[in-house]
Amino acid sequence: MSDPSQGETVGETAYRRIRLDIVFGRLIPGEKLKLDRISEAYGVSISTLRELLSRLCSEGLAVAEGQRGFEVAPVSAEDFREVGAMRQLLECHALERSFQRGDLEWESRVVAAHHKLSVLEKRMLAGDHSEPEIWKQSDWQFHHALISACGSKLLLDTHAAIYDKYLPYQMVAVVFRGEVAANQHQKLLECALAREFGTAQQVLIDHIQGCVEEALVRDTNWVTTFASKRASAPTNSNDAHGKQVNRRGDRPARARSISG
């Protein structure tokens, strides 16, 4: 993820914040995006908001309801499996290219990203689950670092877009598979430094498939879960979104995308 540019417009800032709130599950799948409430919460005009939400619809993160407005894109177990399979396909391909092309600078990025992630994983293994978003950002940064030398901006952008559709499922189920995931990340690091992309691809397949199945086992009824979250969400626009945006709006955006 990269920090927002200093020259970012009000509309771009609002877009980034809404996008992050969808990706991190703060705006719940299926939630109605009422224009007057969202406009006030994110500080943009309704006409600008319509443009931003249409942009998010084109990315598959929101859906238009004809004359009724917009809502956050719904989710399902079938869709999660499909998104997971697409992430696996893209990331395995990018891993091979990156391992073949990576230089010393790439190795340094991978080692640094893994160090940060491993520190957070150790905290979580010790029982500290207070910062799930930072953990997932660090997880993204590590996986992105692994494929960052693939040499294809299109591949990186496509992978980032798919990951952004993958992440909300994880944020709802709060999937942390403990030592299994930590050991897989360590193995991916070792494979990267040894340029063993074949082994790394198999570890990655186990990593993604294990995460998807764990999430579905923990939460077999996505519709019930999200309906419950919507029912318990605050109805006051400032409480539901305005304060969250102010408090979380300075989180880094993705480096065209966010956060495995």
Secondary structure, DSSP 8 states (H G I E B T S, - for coil): -B---TT--HHHHHHHHHHHHHHTTSS-TT-EE-HHHHHHHHT--HHHHHHHHHHHHHTTSEEE-GGG-EEE----HHHHHHHHHHHHHHHHHHHHHHHHH--HHHHHHHHHHHHHHHHHHHHHHTT--S-HHHHHHHHHHHHHHHHTTSS-HHHHHHHHHHHHHHHHHHHHHT---THHHHHHHHHHHHHHHHT-HHHHHHHHHHHHHHHHHHHHHH-S-HHHHHHHHHHHS--SHIIIIIHHHHHHTTS-B-SSS---
